[in-house]
Amino acid sequence: MDYRRAVDLAIQRHQVEMAGPQFPKFSENYMKFLDGQLREINFQIAISSVMQYIVFLYTR
């Protein structure tokens, strides 16, 4: 699984968080978007891990 997308989103989230006071409404909305994207990626990572474990169990 490629984690680069999750890392990029986490960096963007941090940058938006730092700029928050300057652009409060934009920051709030964009943070919600980034959080949703990160949740989706984390779900995909979890599913991938479970699938790898299942394959491991069946091939030992």
C-alpha positions in Angstrom: 0.0 0.0 0.0 1.3 3.4 -0.9 1.2 5.8 2.0 2.3 8.9 0.1 -1.2 10.2 -0.3 -1.9 10.0 3.4 1.4 11.8 4.2 0.6 14.5 1.6 -2.9 15.0 3.2 -1.5 15.1 6.7 1.0 17.8 5.6 -1.7 19.8 3.9 -3.8 19.5 7.1 -1.0 20.8 9.2 -0.5 23.8 6.8 -4.2 24.7 6.8 -4.2 24.4 10.6 -1.3 26.8 10.8 -3.1 29.3 8.5 -6.4 28.9 10.3 -6.6 32.2 12.1 -6.0 34.1 8.8 -8.8 32.3 6.9 -11.1 30.8 9.5 -14.1 29.8 7.3 -12.0 28.4 4.5 -9.8 26.6 7.0 -12.7 25.0 8.8 -14.3 23.7 5.5 -11.0 22.5 4.1 -10.1 20.7 7.3 -13.4 18.8 7.2 -12.6 17.8 3.6 -9.0 16.7 4.5 -10.3 14.8 7.5 -12.7 12.9 5.3 -10.0 12.1 2.8 -7.7 10.8 5.6 -10.5 8.7 7.1 -11.1 7.1 3.6 -7.4 6.4 3.2 -7.1 5.0 6.7 -10.1 2.7 6.0 -8.4 1.5 2.8 -5.1 0.8 4.7 -7.0 -1.2 7.3 -8.8 -3.3 4.7 -5.5 -3.9 2.9 -3.9 -5.0 6.2 -6.8 -7.4 6.9 -6.6 -8.8 3.4 -2.8 -9.3 3.7 -3.3 -11.1 7.0 -6.0 -13.4 5.5 -3.6 -14.3 2.6 -0.9 -15.0 5.2 -3.1 -17.3 7.1 -4.1 -19.3 4.0 -0.6 -19.6 2.7 1.3 -20.8 5.8 
